């Protein structure tokens, strides 16, 4: 899975998501070269839920069914 910045350059390439006890471990490379291992605790995941609004939750639920191409409006 690749994550891009606002200029469409690759920011992070996630190679695996695993568990380590009660932690979620995300492994990948940042900027295509620097290896990175991030660990997310249940407490921090719950803190992250505070960032979600009902509108954003609905977007996330429907996100996988959306097209990635940009829509153009008719003149």
N, C-alpha and C positions, 0 to 999 in steps of 0.2 A: 504494500500500500504506500502510495506516495502522497506527501503533503506539500503544497506549493505556497509560496508567498504571494503578495499582491501583484508582483510583476511576472507571475507564472514561472518563476525559477524554482527548481526543486529545493525545498527547505529540509525535508526529512524523508527518508525511505525506511519504513517500518518493515523489518524482516520477520519478527515473531512477537507474539503476545502469549505469555506463559503465567503460571502461578508459582509462588514461592511461599508456602504456608498461607497466610492471610493476605499476602501482597500480590498485586498485579504487576508483572514485570514486562516492560515494553523494550524490545531490543531493535536497534537499527543504526543508521548512519545519518549524521547531520551534514548538510552541504555535500553529500556524496562521498565524503572521505573520513570524517571523524566518527569512530564507533561510539555509541551511546547506549547506556542501559538506564532506564527510568523505572522507579518503583513507586507504585501508587498504593497507599494504605486505605483501608475502609473509611477511616475518619476523613481523609482528604477527598475521597470520592463523594462522601456525604456533603462535605463543604462545597464541592463542585455542583451539586444539585441545586444549591441556592442561586446559581447563575441562570437557571432555566426558568423561562416564563411559559405560560400555557401555549402561546403562539410558537415559541421555539420548540417545545415538546412536539407539537403537531408537525412542524417542519421536519424534525428528526424522524418521526414515525413514517412520513411519506418520502423521505429523502432517497431511499434505495430504489424507489419506483420512478424517479425523475430522470429526465434526459440531461446530459452534461453539456449539450450544445446550447449556445446562446440563442435566444429568440430575438427575432427582429420584428419591429412593428411596421405595419404598412403605412405609407405616407398618406 
